[in-house]
Amino acid sequence: MSFSSFDIDSDKKQSKRGGKKWPWYGAPIFCVIWFTLFYVAVIPSFFSYPKMLYVRDEVHHPDEFIGERAKIQLAEYSAIGNKMMGSVNNEVHTVNFIKREIGKIVDQSRKDLYEIESEVQYASGAFYLWEAATSYDNVSNVVVKISRKDSPSDKYLLVNCHYDSEVKTPAAGDDGVMVVIMLEALRVISRSDRPLDHPVVFLFNGGEESNMLGSHGFITKHRWAANCRALINLDSTGSGGREVLFQTGPNHPWLMNYYQKHAPHPWSVTLAEELFQNNFIPSDTDFRIFRDYGNLPGLDMAHALNGYIYHTKYDNFKNLARGTYQSTGENVLALTWALANAPELDDTDAHAEGHAVFFDYLGWFMVVYTESASIAINIVVSVAALISIAISIYFMTRDAGADAPKAVLLRFGVIFLVQLAAVIIAWALTILVAVFMHAVGLSESWYYGVWMTFGLYFCTMFFGLGLLPAFYIGRTKQKTNMKLNETIACFMHSHCILIVLICVILMGMGVRSAFFPMFGLFFYSISVILQLIFKVIFKKSFFMPVHLLCQVAPFLFYTFLNYEFLLVFVPMQGRDGPDSKPDMLLALFIALMTMHFAGFIIPILFKFRKSKIFISMFGVLTIIFIILAATPAGFPFKHEVAAQRYYVLHTQRILHNEDSTTKTETGFYVQPVDTRYSELYDTTLKNVEPESWLNDNCANEPYCGLPLYSGRWLNWKDSARWIYSTPPVFPIATDLNEISRQSISANKTRIEYSIKAGDRIVIYIDPKPNVKISNWSVDETVLNDGRQPPYFIYHVYSMVKERFQFWLEFEHDVANTNGPYFKMAVSVHFLYHQEHYTQDYRDFLGTFPDWTYTTDWFASYESWVI
């Protein structure tokens, strides 16, 4: 056939094999089949838990984790109540609970096989974290070491969790359930005659929520710390469920091999690790401390289900997912035994050989390989995909009645451009919806009702990916001899080439998650290769059945990742900060995920009659869901289930000015934590001070004169709100004394201070022009790294009566002998003293709607010009 046949005879009405369309009503049935597949395979797999073992069945299950015992212990732990570091609940009642349970374990242990040592450590120290020079005094840890009497090894495995809590929460999920799981794992090991080649240290640390002080105290101060060679860290960012392994190593891929082989209920993906390490997750764990200060490789695991109640009073025993105990317990016990018997523990440095690439398939099994193997696999699969596409197009030119080869290639080139344009349009529309939702104040409409994401973002992607190709096929179907199936295949081939480009770009950027596009490429390549084989052997390609069967596995894989992403990340967006753009983050991720599976499924809709009308319905659904977002159905917050978060601090500010005058203000410092705080402007926040109040304070006081609690709040201060009120009542008055002032040289002075205050002290140091802080008694990282002032010092103590003493040295002009040198502010936070709340404060907290949640305490701020 000549090239002219590609041209364009609009009256030509040839009947082509493979060109017959299916009835229009098959399109919705086709979509329903895929949705059904998602609901019967993906969701049950995510919520699959093993059967709980009961204490009464223990005799029939030796060496197995007994979930019921952990459940009973968690009920007692939760009943203690809030466990803020420094409180009697944390330092006495919780410590006694853990010691008592350890005592029971020791009494029931195989004393002929094991030696068990336990102690309570009280640690003090200093380090740098989150833009703050951090110091602490008398932080408690409960430490247990179990070792076989017949094992001479002095290389230990460390298993860590924390028993302290955040403000107001009983902390059943974060991190009480890990406490009882570690206790039960210790009990099972202590009664077993299985090998234990290396001792295991179980660290129950009492200071994670106060900036990870307990882990730092152990790894830098404890006598067993130097012997620890690997780590299992157990934490939470939700309330139970299956725990996700979201960090490994670093640079120790052998750890993932053990996880793959021994974890009976795996859930882990490299993508989660890279997102976490690039600050997409607004949390941190003790893993960072053990890695940075102890050089420990390890596994970092955390629960992530129902993150809506994370760090709230609803994180209680009743709300913890029941399947948590057995599922996580079996994983922790199996991994503890496996790593304690790992020969790599004898010399971990010898096995530091790069990163691992890993992912689970629907939680059924793990796939693990090295980063170098990943590069090779990605390249081979990408090349195989391109070669199979080239052969497929060649076969199209050889079909009876086909257009000339140049015409086929030209049509494929046009189809590629159309598909590229469709992808760009789909991404642009999805991002445009996110921008629109944010601009009109409807962001986070999916926060409680995650189903809203389907209409807002998934349907937008489906619409964008399908409409332009459908129009192209309709406009050109009479202008070519290419069969409809082949045209559909060309669109899929074009999409495959785009996925190859994504895979290559990710590899070039050193992103290990390049396996993500590779997975879809692999199965699409298999599909094309099988079609080619059938074409050669049977003279038919069986295009539709082969393609659809080969798409089942990647569809389940990508939708499972989509589902777990939404369940984990959506609750996190409610605490990601007032300046975040959560709709944009969700839109980008959904677009990326959807592109990988929809690009190989949406083109099948072109096979149905009236495909353009059906694909347009996805666009209609998007509009309907945007309208829904403006109705009560799209309101993002719900009482107790998915509340909007605020920090509310009843604050007293005393400002000692340079002219010796003093200004005292008292009020409520309200710090929004998500983007939709305008919801309260007509009610609770109707009496806030204007923006000029904040601007004036930011110009005259370090960090706007606000009692910021941690370095994480530094980026939130511009959205702070202030409402004047009556003063708070302090159980301890702040008393700052200058102990000494010494002139070290003509241009250097040293001043020493002591402070008597509550147990959480924040100090701001803001040098005047031509003054430089050269040294101080706290961690010097801020000074050594040349960080810009104001400087942020965070100090916490636990049940210590002595005053906090610190000194600083600063350089100044020789002529400046009397100052001023710097402005110093001291902020003191009282996080667990609700009995001192004033009635005005309680009344103000009562004005917040029931769909909000306040994390509240009272604080003081006092500044001086030195």
Protein Blocks (a to p, Z undefined) as FASTA:
>chain_A
ZZklmnopfkbccdcehkaccdfklmmmmmmmmmmmmmmmmmmmmmpccddddfklmmmm
ghiacfklmmmmmmmmmmnopadehiaklmmmmmmmmmmmmmmmmmmmcfklpccddddd
dddddddeehiacddehiacdddddddfkbcbfbdcdddddfbdcehiaolmlmmlmmmm
mmmmmmmmmmpcbdcfbacdddddfblmnoolmmmmmmmmpmklmmpcbdcddddfbegh
jdddfbghjhilklmmmmmmmmmbgcddfklmmmmmnopagcddfklmmmmmnopacddd
ddfehkllgoiaklcfklpcfklmmmmmmmmmmmmmmmmmpmklmommlmggbjadddde
ehlaccdddfklmmmmmmmmmmmmmmmmmmmmmmmmmpghiacfklmmmmmmmmmmmmmm
mmmmmmmmmmmmmmmmmmnopghklmmmmmlmmmmmmmmmmmmmmmmmmmmmmmmmmmcc
bdfklmmmmmmmmmmmmmmmmmmmmmmnopaklmmmmmmmmmmmmmmmmmmmmmmmnopa
klmmmmmmmmmmmmmmmmmmmmmmmmmmmmmmmmnojkbcfklmmmmmmmmmmmmmmmmm
mmmmmmpghklmmmmmmmmmmmmmmmmmmmmklpcbdehklccdddddddddddddfkop
acdddddddddfbfklmmmmmmmmmmgccfklmmmmmmmpghhipacfbfklmmmmmmgc
cddddddddfbdcddddfbdcdfblmbccddddddddfbdcddddddehiacfbdfbdfk
lmmnopacddddddddehiabdcdddddddddfklmnbpfbdcddddddfblmklpcfkl
mmmmmmpcfkbccdddddddddddZZ
